[in-house]
Amino acid sequence: MTKETKKYNKWIVILSITIPLVVAILFGVKIDAELPVFLPPIYASINALTSIVLIASFWAIKNKKVKLHENLMKTAIIFSVVFLVLYVAYHMTSNSTKFGGEGNLRIVYFIILISHIILSIAVIPFVLITYVRAITNNIELHKKIAKFTFPLWLYVAISGVVVYLMISPYY
């Protein structure tokens, strides 16, 4: 392991712990402010775009378009960061919406929601490790972890849209 990789690994650990903790803490902070726009459809759209970018990136690398793959992956990371900022901003300024569905639909909603939340936390170190392995040119290890990161991240992006679509009638 190179000195550069060790440095990145420290940041991966720090960010993988700090991001979920900060998000959890900020959920408890309420700001008495009205946002100029209704954010849920915006950040759901960002999740949808992230999933499209991830699929396009997968296509790019399978077709040996490495630079395109690299640019698309950077875009997916930026989209994910923007999503997170907007998501937290919404929850700091608005009360959470309760799901109003009943019966099996309610069970399906909570299964998707809970898996989405758990995997959105779990995917953070996967994305960071995968990215570091790419930028440090450790391509073989990058490919190995990307096989796990891609479906995890894609599930989180798509399930975020599904959760929004399921709860949107109750806003």
C-alpha positions as CSV (number, residue, x, y, z in Angstrom):
1,M,0.0,0.0,0.0
2,T,1.5,3.3,-1.0
3,K,1.7,6.4,1.2
4,E,-0.8,8.1,-1.0
5,T,-3.3,5.2,-0.6
6,K,-2.9,5.3,3.1
7,K,-3.7,9.0,3.2
8,Y,-6.8,8.4,1.1
9,N,-7.8,5.5,3.3
10,K,-7.8,7.8,6.4
11,W,-10.1,10.2,4.5
12,I,-12.4,7.3,3.4
13,V,-12.8,6.2,7.0
14,I,-13.4,9.8,8.3
15,L,-15.9,10.6,5.6
16,S,-17.7,7.2,5.8
17,I,-18.3,7.9,9.5
18,T,-18.8,11.7,9.5
19,I,-21.3,12.0,6.6
20,P,-23.9,9.7,8.1
21,L,-23.4,11.2,11.6
22,V,-23.6,14.8,10.3
23,V,-26.8,13.9,8.3
24,A,-28.3,12.3,11.4
25,I,-27.5,15.3,13.6
26,L,-28.8,17.8,11.0
27,F,-32.1,15.9,10.8
28,G,-32.6,17.0,14.4
29,V,-31.9,20.7,13.5
30,K,-34.9,22.6,12.4
31,I,-34.5,26.0,10.7
32,D,-37.5,28.3,10.5
33,A,-37.1,29.1,6.9
34,E,-39.2,28.6,3.8
35,L,-37.3,27.4,0.8
36,P,-38.0,29.1,-2.5
37,V,-38.7,25.7,-4.1
38,F,-40.2,22.4,-3.1
39,L,-37.1,20.2,-3.0
40,P,-38.3,16.5,-3.0
41,P,-39.1,16.4,-6.8
42,I,-35.7,18.1,-7.4
43,Y,-33.6,15.7,-5.4
44,A,-35.6,12.7,-6.7
45,S,-34.8,13.9,-10.2
46,I,-31.1,14.2,-9.2
47,N,-31.4,10.5,-8.1
48,A,-32.9,9.6,-11.4
49,L,-30.1,11.4,-13.3
50,T,-27.6,9.7,-11.1
51,S,-28.9,6.3,-12.1
52,I,-28.9,7.2,-15.8
53,V,-25.3,8.5,-15.4
54,L,-24.2,5.3,-13.6
55,I,-25.7,3.1,-16.4
56,A,-24.1,5.3,-19.1
57,S,-20.8,5.0,-17.2
58,F,-21.1,1.3,-17.1
59,W,-21.8,1.2,-20.8
60,A,-18.8,3.5,-21.4
61,I,-16.3,1.3,-19.6
62,K,-17.7,-1.8,-21.2
63,N,-17.0,-0.1,-24.6
64,K,-13.5,1.0,-23.5
65,K,-14.4,4.7,-23.4
66,V,-12.3,5.2,-20.3
67,K,-12.3,9.1,-20.3
68,L,-16.0,9.2,-20.8
69,H,-16.4,6.6,-18.0
70,E,-14.2,8.8,-15.7
71,N,-16.2,12.0,-16.5
72,L,-19.5,10.2,-16.0
73,M,-18.4,8.8,-12.6
74,K,-17.3,12.3,-11.5
75,T,-20.7,13.6,-12.5
76,A,-22.4,10.8,-10.6
77,I,-20.4,11.7,-7.5
78,I,-21.3,15.4,-7.9
79,F,-25.0,14.6,-8.4
80,S,-24.9,12.5,-5.2
81,V,-23.3,15.3,-3.2
82,V,-25.9,17.8,-4.5
83,F,-28.6,15.3,-3.7
84,L,-27.4,15.0,-0.1
85,V,-27.1,18.7,0.4
86,L,-30.7,19.3,-0.9
87,Y,-32.1,16.4,1.0
88,V,-30.6,17.7,4.3
89,A,-31.7,21.2,3.5
90,Y,-35.3,20.0,2.9
91,H,-35.4,18.0,6.2
92,M,-33.9,20.9,8.1
93,T,-36.6,23.3,6.9
94,S,-39.7,20.9,6.6
95,N,-41.4,18.3,8.7
96,S,-41.1,14.8,7.5
97,T,-44.1,13.5,5.5
98,K,-45.8,10.4,6.7
99,F,-46.6,7.6,4.3
100,G,-50.3,7.2,4.0
101,G,-50.6,3.9,2.1
102,E,-52.0,0.9,3.8
103,G,-51.7,-2.9,3.8
104,N,-49.2,-4.5,1.5
105,L,-48.3,-1.2,-0.1
106,R,-47.2,0.1,3.3
107,I,-45.0,-3.0,3.9
108,V,-43.4,-2.6,0.4
109,Y,-42.8,1.1,1.0
110,F,-41.0,0.5,4.3
111,I,-38.9,-2.4,2.9
112,I,-37.7,-0.1,0.1
113,L,-37.3,2.9,2.4
114,I,-35.3,1.0,5.1
115,S,-33.1,-0.8,2.5
116,H,-32.5,2.5,0.8
117,I,-31.4,4.2,4.0
118,I,-29.2,1.4,5.1
119,L,-27.6,1.0,1.7
120,S,-27.2,4.7,1.2
121,I,-24.9,4.7,4.3
122,A,-23.1,1.5,3.3
123,V,-22.4,2.7,-0.3
124,I,-20.3,5.7,0.9
125,P,-17.1,3.8,1.6
126,F,-17.7,1.7,-1.5
127,V,-17.9,4.8,-3.7
128,L,-14.9,6.4,-2.0
129,I,-12.7,3.3,-2.2
130,T,-13.7,2.7,-5.8
131,Y,-12.9,6.3,-6.7
132,V,-9.5,6.2,-4.9
133,R,-8.5,3.0,-6.6
134,A,-9.3,4.7,-10.0
135,I,-7.4,7.9,-9.3
136,T,-4.4,6.1,-7.9
137,N,-4.4,3.9,-11.0
138,N,-5.0,0.7,-9.1
139,I,-7.3,-0.5,-11.9
140,E,-7.4,-4.2,-11.0
141,L,-8.6,-3.5,-7.5
142,H,-10.8,-0.8,-8.8
143,K,-12.6,-3.3,-11.1
144,K,-13.0,-5.8,-8.2
145,I,-14.7,-3.4,-5.9
146,A,-16.7,-1.6,-8.7
147,K,-18.5,-4.9,-9.2
148,F,-20.1,-4.3,-5.8
149,T,-20.2,-0.6,-5.8
150,F,-22.1,-0.2,-9.1
151,P,-25.2,-2.3,-8.2
152,L,-25.3,-0.9,-4.7
153,W,-25.1,2.7,-5.8
154,L,-27.6,2.1,-8.6
155,Y,-30.0,0.5,-6.2
156,V,-29.7,3.5,-3.9
157,A,-30.3,6.0,-6.7
158,I,-33.3,4.1,-8.1
159,S,-34.9,3.2,-4.8
160,G,-34.6,6.9,-3.8
161,V,-36.8,7.7,-6.8
162,V,-39.2,4.9,-6.0
163,V,-39.5,6.1,-2.4
164,Y,-40.3,9.6,-3.6
165,L,-42.9,8.4,-6.1
166,M,-44.6,6.3,-3.4
167,I,-44.7,9.1,-0.8
168,S,-45.4,12.0,-3.2
169,P,-49.2,11.8,-3.0
170,Y,-48.9,12.5,0.8
171,Y,-46.9,15.8,0.6
